[in-house]
Amino acid sequence: MFGSRQFVRVGAAPSVLRGLQQEHGAPSNAFQALMLSGSGTSLAVRALRQETDPERGWLVFRRVLESRARIGRRFFVAMMSFCKGHLPSQARAVLNAATSRRVEINERLFCLFIDACLSATPPMLQDALDAYAKLGPRSCKSVHAVARICRASNQPSDDLWALLAEYLMRNRRLVSPSCPTQTLFDNLVVSLLAQNRIQRALDVLPLITRSGIRLSERTRARLQSDIARAGLLTDAVAVFDGLAADGEHVDGHTFANVVAACGRASDMTTVRLLYQFAVSSMLIVNAPVVDSLIEAFERNGDLHTAEHVFRCHCIVAVPNVSTLTAMLGSCINNGLLLDAVDTLNRFSDALSVPLDLRVAMISVFAGADRVPDAMDAFRQLVRENVDIDASVLTALFDACQRVGYASALDVLHQYATDKALPLDEHVVSEFCFTFDNSCKER
């Protein structure tokens, strides 16, 4: 568009003005004065502030460059502002012209250049990165400006991270308390996570920490969650350690997901590290964390440590249903039904046992062939008008069969009939057979 621009001679200025006016509307007074006088950077700056037409603005720029006047930063700032608003495609040419005339590229001029690149469609990301690498001031605002154009382009590139690392290494203490550093790094980390570039986000965390910057709680939670979901278990532990060292919050749900992933992967070294971390950071009070630890140790054959986790939790908190169920499940899965019964009895005495756990107690007693205890629990719940589902009734029936506790079958049969429970064919036939035999014996 502008490569073949003819330059205006002073004597020809009136005719050129008439042509520009016909094509783009009336030029500004400052533009007309500049064309008639032929020089003057102050007049050129005023013209650039008044003009909105790209061709007239570019004509002002070329007129000043061809003059013998001394050109300072003020003129290039005005021209870059014009590019930002009306001519972004020429921003790099303006910056190059400034450097060729040994004009220092300060923070203001560079940030205007980035803004001009950002106003293009699409944003001129590569021009911005190249300029920062060669010319950009290593200041907080400059990095923030580059980060904004990367985010707008949805492309926080490897080049940017290299530059960012350099900036952080050179600026251990940020110079301005008003500089939006947290927003800057939150945006960068979130952008990388959105692109599933989790490892790159992890790479920059030590640099951020050394610079004394803290990510927002929302960004930290997102980072923890994405690490857990990606199965980066060792990295997750390192992140948790870093957050704890800084006195930051560790999300219990995310922590539990990492423990569960380690348990499924049989990475017991990491599970034990996470257990130590949970104790030292008081995550041991968190029920989902405790449940995941119990299940991870039990899954990998370490019931002793699973019990230790449970005991530690009970010291600092009242176990809820999920935690008791996790511990009971561990006992039952390892054939330790009596231990499960003892655990239930202990908490029955010490706590107001929740209803769903009281129902589960029937199955546990039945699994341990402690039919009288199971029937006592069953009768108590029936008296309280609590519905017992078919699976619990089936477990109780099977236990009665195993130990020959025929007297309980009348009660179970009557309950199943009254409630019209959908028992499977095996149980129904066994009910009929056993009930028939018990009647004959009478």
C-alpha positions in Angstrom: 0.0 0.0 0.0 2.7 2.4 1.0 5.7 1.0 -0.8 5.3 3.2 -4.0 4.4 6.4 -2.1 5.6 9.5 -4.0 7.1 12.2 -1.9 5.5 15.7 -1.9 7.6 18.6 -3.1 7.0 21.9 -1.5 6.0 23.6 -4.7 3.6 20.8 -5.6 1.9 20.7 -2.1 -1.4 22.5 -3.0 -2.2 20.0 -5.8 -1.3 17.0 -3.7 -3.5 18.4 -0.9 -6.4 18.7 -3.3 -5.9 15.1 -4.4 -5.8 13.8 -0.8 -8.8 15.8 0.1 -10.8 14.3 -2.7 -9.8 10.8 -1.8 -9.9 10.8 2.0 -11.8 13.9 3.1 -10.4 17.2 4.5 -6.9 16.9 5.9 -6.2 18.5 9.3 -4.9 22.0 9.6 -1.5 20.7 10.9 -1.2 18.3 8.0 -1.8 21.2 5.5 0.6 23.4 7.3 3.3 20.7 7.2 2.8 20.1 3.5 3.1 23.8 2.8 6.1 24.4 5.0 7.9 21.3 4.1 9.5 20.5 7.5 9.2 20.7 11.3 9.0 17.7 13.7 6.8 19.7 16.1 4.3 20.3 13.3 4.5 16.7 12.2 3.7 15.5 15.7 0.7 17.8 15.8 -0.4 16.5 12.4 -0.1 12.9 13.6 -2.2 13.6 16.6 -4.9 15.2 14.5 -5.0 12.8 11.5 -6.9 9.6 11.2 -6.3 8.7 7.6 -3.5 6.1 7.1 -2.2 7.5 3.9 -1.8 11.0 5.2 -0.2 9.7 8.4 2.3 7.7 6.4 3.0 10.8 4.2 3.8 12.8 7.3 6.2 10.1 8.4 8.0 10.0 5.1 8.1 13.8 4.8 9.9 14.0 8.2 12.4 11.2 7.4 13.4 12.9 4.1 13.9 16.2 5.8 17.3 17.2 7.3 15.7 17.9 10.6 17.0 16.2 13.7 14.4 13.5 14.7 14.0 12.6 18.3 12.0 10.0 20.2 9.0 12.3 20.6 8.3 12.1 16.9 8.6 8.3 16.8 6.3 8.0 19.8 3.7 10.1 18.0 4.1 8.0 14.8 3.8 4.7 16.8 0.7 6.0 18.4 -0.7 6.7 15.0 0.2 3.2 13.9 -1.6 1.8 16.9 -4.8 3.5 16.0 -4.7 3.6 12.2 -1.7 1.9 10.6 -0.5 -1.2 12.5 1.0 -2.8 9.5 3.8 -0.2 9.4 4.7 -0.4 13.1 7.8 -2.5 12.5 9.0 -0.1 9.8 8.6 2.8 12.2 10.6 1.0 14.9 13.3 0.1 12.4 13.5 3.7 11.3 14.0 4.8 15.0 16.8 2.3 15.6 18.6 3.3 12.3 18.7 6.8 13.7 20.1 5.7 17.0 16.9 6.6 18.9 16.8 4.7 22.2 13.8 2.3 22.3 12.5 3.0 25.8 9.6 1.3 27.6 7.0 3.7 26.3 8.0 3.5 22.7 8.3 -0.3 22.8 5.0 -0.8 24.5 3.3 1.4 21.9 4.9 -0.8 19.3 3.5 -3.9 20.9 0.1 -2.3 21.2 0.3 -1.5 17.4 1.1 -5.2 16.7 -1.8 -6.2 18.9 -4.2 -4.0 17.0 -3.5 -5.7 13.7 -5.7 -8.6 12.5 -4.3 -11.1 13.2 -1.9 -9.8 15.8 1.7 -9.5 14.6 3.1 -11.9 17.2 6.3 -12.8 15.5 7.2 -9.1 14.8 6.6 -8.5 18.5 8.8 -11.4 19.7 11.6 -10.5 17.3 11.6 -6.9 18.3 11.6 -7.9 22.0 14.5 -10.2 21.5 16.6 -7.5 19.7 15.4 -4.2 21.1 12.9 -4.6 23.9 13.7 -3.1 27.3 13.8 -5.8 30.0 11.2 -4.2 32.1 8.1 -5.5 33.8 5.7 -3.5 31.5 7.6 -4.7 28.4 7.2 -8.3 29.5 3.6 -7.7 30.3 3.0 -6.2 26.9 4.6 -9.2 25.1 2.6 -11.6 27.4 -0.6 -9.8 26.3 0.0 -10.3 22.6 1.0 -13.9 23.2 -2.3 -14.5 25.1 -4.3 -12.7 22.4 -2.7 -14.9 19.8 -3.3 -18.0 22.0 0.3 -18.8 21.5 2.7 -18.3 24.5 5.7 -19.5 22.5 8.9 -21.1 23.6 10.7 -17.9 22.6 8.6 -16.0 25.1 9.5 -18.4 27.9 13.2 -18.0 27.1 12.8 -14.3 27.3 10.7 -14.5 30.4 13.3 -16.7 32.1 16.0 -14.2 31.2 14.0 -11.3 32.7 13.3 -13.2 35.9 16.9 -14.2 36.3 18.0 -10.5 35.9 15.3 -9.1 38.0 15.1 -11.0 41.2 13.5 -8.0 42.9 10.8 -6.4 40.8 11.3 -2.7 40.5 7.8 -1.4 40.8 5.2 -2.5 43.4 2.4 -1.3 41.0 3.6 -3.6 38.2 0.9 -6.2 37.5 3.2 -9.2 37.9 0.7 -11.6 39.3 -1.7 -10.9 36.5 1.1 -11.3 34.0 2.2 -14.7 35.2 -1.4 -15.9 35.9 -2.2 -15.1 32.3 0.8 -16.9 31.0 0.4 -20.0 33.1 -3.3 -20.3 32.3 -2.6 -19.8 28.6 -0.1 -22.7 28.6 -2.5 -25.0 30.6 -5.3 -24.2 28.1 -3.0 -25.5 25.3 -2.1 -28.6 27.4 1.5 -27.4 27.7 1.7 -28.4 31.3 5.4 -29.2 31.4 6.2 -25.7 30.1 4.1 -24.2 32.8 6.0 -26.3 35.4 9.3 -25.2 34.0 8.7 -21.6 34.8 7.4 -22.1 38.4 10.9 -22.1 40.0 11.6 -18.8 38.3 8.4 -17.3 39.4 9.1 -18.4 43.0 12.6 -17.0 43.0 11.2 -13.7 41.9 8.9 -13.5 44.9 5.8 -13.7 42.8 2.7 -15.7 44.0 0.2 -17.0 41.5 -3.4 -16.4 42.3 -5.3 -19.1 44.2 -7.5 -19.8 41.2 -4.4 -20.3 39.0 -2.7 -22.5 41.6 -5.9 -24.7 41.8 -6.0 -25.0 38.0 -2.3 -25.9 37.9 -2.7 -28.6 40.6 -5.8 -30.1 38.9 -4.2 -30.2 35.4 -1.0 -31.9 36.8 -3.1 -34.5 38.6 -5.2 -35.1 35.5 -2.1 -35.5 33.3 -0.6 -38.1 35.7 2.6 -36.1 36.3 2.9 -37.5 39.8 6.5 -36.5 40.6 5.8 -33.0 39.4 2.7 -32.9 41.5 4.6 -33.7 44.6 7.1 -30.9 43.8 4.3 -28.4 43.3 2.7 -29.4 46.6 6.0 -29.0 48.4 6.6 -25.6 46.9 3.1 -24.4 47.8 3.5 -25.6 51.4 6.9 -24.0 51.7 5.4 -20.7 50.7 2.5 -21.2 53.1 0.1 -21.5 50.3 -3.1 -23.6 50.2 -3.0 -27.1 48.7 -6.4 -28.2 47.3 -7.5 -31.4 49.1 -9.5 -32.7 46.2 -6.6 -32.4 43.8 -4.2 -33.9 46.3 -6.5 -36.9 46.8 -6.6 -37.4 43.0 -2.9 -37.5 42.9 -2.7 -40.0 45.7 -5.3 -42.2 43.9 -3.3 -42.0 40.6 -0.1 -43.0 42.4 -1.9 -45.9 44.1 -3.3 -47.1 40.7 0.3 -46.9 39.3 1.7 -48.7 42.3 4.1 -45.8 42.9 4.3 -46.4 46.6 7.4 -44.3 47.0 5.4 -41.2 46.0 2.4 -42.4 48.0 4.5 -42.4 51.1 5.9 -39.0 50.3 2.4 -37.7 49.9 1.4 -39.3 53.2 4.2 -37.5 55.0 3.2 -34.3 53.3 -0.5 -34.8 54.3 0.6 -35.2 58.0 3.0 -32.2 58.0 0.5 -29.9 56.2 -2.6 -31.1 58.2 -4.3 -32.4 55.1 -4.7 -35.5 57.2 -7.9 -33.9 58.5 -9.3 -33.9 55.0 -11.6 -37.0 54.5 -11.1 -37.4 50.7 -7.3 -37.3 51.3 -7.5 -39.9 54.0 -9.8 -42.1 52.0 -7.4 -42.0 49.0 -4.4 -42.8 51.2 -6.2 -45.8 52.8 -7.2 -47.1 49.5 -3.8 -46.6 47.9 -2.0 -48.5 50.7 -4.6 -51.3 50.8 -4.6 -51.7 47.0 -0.8 -52.3 47.2 -0.9 -54.7 50.1 0.1 -52.4 52.9 -2.8 -52.7 55.3 -0.6 -51.8 58.3 0.1 -48.4 56.9 -3.6 -48.0 55.8 -4.6 -48.6 59.5 -1.9 -46.1 60.6 -3.4 -43.5 58.3 -6.8 -44.1 59.7 -5.6 -43.9 63.3 -3.8 -40.6 62.6 -6.9 -39.2 61.1 -9.0 -40.2 64.1 -6.6 -38.3 66.4 -7.4 -35.0 64.7 -10.9 -35.5 63.3 -14.1 -37.5 63.6 -14.1 -40.0 60.7 -17.1 -39.6 58.4 -18.9 -42.4 56.6 -16.6 -42.4 53.6 -13.5 -42.8 55.7 -14.9 -45.5 57.9 -16.2 -47.3 54.8 -12.7 -47.0 53.2 -11.1 -48.6 56.3 -13.7 -51.3 56.6 -13.3 -52.1 52.9 -9.6 -52.5 53.4 -10.1 -54.9 56.2 -12.8 -56.9 54.3 -10.7 -57.0 51.1 -7.9 -58.5 53.0 -10.0 -61.1 54.8 -9.8 -59.3 58.1 -13.5 -59.4 58.9 -13.1 -59.5 62.6 -10.9 -56.4 62.4 -13.7 -54.7 60.5 -16.2 -55.7 63.1 -13.9 -54.4 65.9 -13.5 -51.1 64.1 -17.3 -50.8 63.8 -17.9 -51.6 67.4 -15.2 -49.1 68.5 -16.9 -46.3 66.6 -20.4 -47.4 67.6 -19.5 -46.7 71.2 -17.6 -43.5 70.6 -19.7 -41.9 67.9 -23.2 -41.4 66.7 -22.9 -43.8 63.8 -24.6 -42.5 60.6 -27.5 -44.4 59.3 -25.9 -45.6 56.1 -22.9 -47.0 58.0 -25.3 -48.8 60.4 -26.9 -50.5 57.4 -23.4 -51.4 56.1 -22.7 -52.9 59.5 -25.2 -55.7 58.8 -23.2 -56.8 55.7 -19.9 -56.6 57.7 -21.3 -58.7 60.5 -22.8 -61.1 58.0 -19.5 -61.4 56.1 -17.8 -62.3 59.4 -20.5 -65.0 60.1 -21.6 -63.1 63.2 -25.2 -63.7 62.5 -26.6 -62.8 65.9 -24.9 -59.4 65.8 -26.1 -58.9 62.2 -29.7 -59.8 63.2 -29.6 -57.5 66.2 -28.5 -54.6 63.9 -31.2 -55.6 61.4 -34.0 -55.7 63.9 -33.0 -52.4 65.4 -33.1 -50.7 62.0 -36.5 -52.3 61.1 -37.9 -51.0 64.4 -36.7 -47.5 63.3 -38.5 -48.0 59.9 -35.3 -48.0 58.0 -35.5 -49.7 54.6 -32.9 -52.5 54.1 -32.1 -53.1 50.4 -32.0 -56.5 48.7 -28.2 -56.7 48.6 -27.9 -56.4 52.4 -30.7 -58.9 52.9 -29.0 -61.3 50.5 -25.7 -61.1 52.4 -27.5 -61.8 55.7 -29.4 -64.7 54.2 -26.1 -66.2 52.9 -24.6 -65.9 56.3 -27.6 -67.7 57.9 -27.2 -70.5 55.4 -23.5 -70.9 56.1 -23.9 -71.1 59.9 -27.2 -72.9 59.9 -29.1 -70.1 61.6 -32.5 -71.2 60.4 -34.5 -69.4 63.0 -33.6 -66.0 61.4 -35.0 -67.1 58.0 -38.6 -66.5 59.1 -37.8 -62.9 60.0 -35.9 -62.3 56.7 -38.6 -64.0 54.6 -41.4 -62.0 56.2 -39.5 -58.7 55.7 -38.7 -59.5 52.0 -42.4 -60.3 51.5 -43.7 -57.2 53.2 -41.3 -55.0 51.3 -41.6 -56.8 48.0 -37.9 -56.8 47.6 -36.5 -57.9 44.2 -34.4 -60.9 45.3 -32.5 -63.0 42.7 -33.8 -66.5 41.8 -31.0 -68.2 43.8 -32.0 -66.5 47.0 -35.7 -67.1 46.4 -35.2 -70.8 45.7 -33.0 -71.2 48.8 -35.5 -69.3 50.9 -38.2 -71.7 49.8 -36.1 -74.8 50.3 -34.8 -73.8 53.7 -38.2 -72.5 54.9 -39.8 -75.8 53.7 -37.3 -77.9 55.6 -37.7 -75.8 58.8 -41.4 -76.3 58.6 -41.0 -80.1 58.3 -38.7 -80.2 61.3 -41.4 -78.6 63.4 
